[in-house]
Amino acid sequence: MKKTKKIVEVVDDFDGTPADQTVRFAFNGASYEIDLNRAHFEEFAEAIQPYIKAGRKTGSTRRRGNAGNPTQRLENAKIRAWAKENGHNVSERGRIPAEVVEEYRKAQA
């Protein structure tokens, strides 16, 4: 039986190097997210710092799950690939059924 392995690497949206984190921000009513390596994150943080200091906080936004976490996205991609290879029907997006995640973890142990 042919086995395939899907590897997902989150890369910096500027230069394609491995990203350390996903940054979410909003401007003029639109929300954005960008994957950045450490150097670009520090540049971004430094660039917006004067505006943050001068601005006012407006209530916090609620984070939903771990979708923005690069590590979790990578894990979810691995689970989806494993699930498809093993006959499970999982969507490309959204929550992965708990029983599929549990089976994946048992298979990896």
C-alpha positions in Angstrom: 0.0 0.0 0.0 1.4 3.4 -1.0 1.8 5.8 1.9 2.1 9.5 1.5 3.1 12.0 4.1 1.9 15.6 4.0 4.1 18.2 5.7 2.8 21.7 6.3 5.2 24.4 7.1 4.0 27.8 8.2 6.2 30.5 6.5 6.8 34.2 7.0 4.5 36.1 4.6 7.3 38.5 3.7 10.2 36.3 2.8 9.2 32.6 3.0 11.4 31.7 5.9 9.9 29.6 8.7 7.4 31.6 10.7 7.4 31.7 14.5 3.9 33.0 15.0 0.7 34.3 13.5 -0.1 37.9 14.4 -3.7 39.2 14.3 -4.5 42.9 14.0 -7.3 45.2 12.9 -7.2 48.5 11.0 -10.1 50.6 9.8 -12.7 48.0 10.7 -10.9 45.1 8.9 -9.2 42.3 10.6 -5.9 40.8 9.3 -3.5 38.0 10.2 0.0 37.6 9.1 2.6 34.8 9.7 5.9 36.3 10.8 9.4 35.1 11.9 10.9 36.7 15.0 12.7 39.5 13.2 9.6 40.6 11.3 7.5 40.3 14.4 9.9 42.6 16.3 9.8 45.1 13.3 6.0 45.0 13.3 5.8 45.5 17.0 8.2 48.4 17.0 6.4 50.1 14.1 3.0 50.1 15.7 4.1 50.8 19.2 3.7 54.6 19.0 0.2 54.2 17.7 -0.7 51.7 20.4 0.6 54.2 23.1 -1.4 57.0 21.6 -4.5 55.0 21.0 -7.3 53.7 23.3 -8.3 50.1 23.9 -11.8 49.2 22.8 -13.0 45.9 24.4 -11.0 42.8 23.8 -11.8 40.5 20.9 -12.5 36.9 21.8 -10.1 34.3 20.4 -11.7 31.3 18.9 -9.9 28.0 19.5 -6.3 27.5 18.3 -6.9 28.2 14.6 -4.3 31.0 14.6 -1.7 29.0 16.4 0.9 27.7 13.8 1.7 24.7 15.8 -2.0 23.7 16.1 -2.5 24.3 12.4 0.4 22.0 11.6 -1.0 19.4 14.0 -4.5 19.7 12.4 -3.0 19.3 8.9 -1.2 16.1 10.1 -4.4 14.8 11.6 -6.5 15.5 8.5 -3.9 13.8 6.2 -3.8 10.8 8.5 -7.6 10.7 8.7 -8.0 10.7 4.9 -5.3 8.0 4.5 -7.2 5.9 7.0 -10.7 6.2 5.5 -12.1 9.0 7.7 -14.2 11.7 6.0 -12.9 15.1 7.4 -13.4 18.5 6.0 -10.5 20.8 4.9 -11.6 23.4 7.4 -13.3 23.6 10.8 -13.3 21.4 13.8 -11.9 17.8 13.5 -14.2 15.3 15.3 -12.8 14.3 18.7 -13.0 10.6 17.9 -10.8 11.1 14.8 -8.2 13.1 16.9 -8.3 10.4 19.5 -7.7 7.6 16.9 -4.8 9.6 15.4 -3.2 10.1 18.8 -3.5 6.3 19.5 -2.0 5.5 16.2 1.0 7.8 16.8 1.7 6.4 20.3 
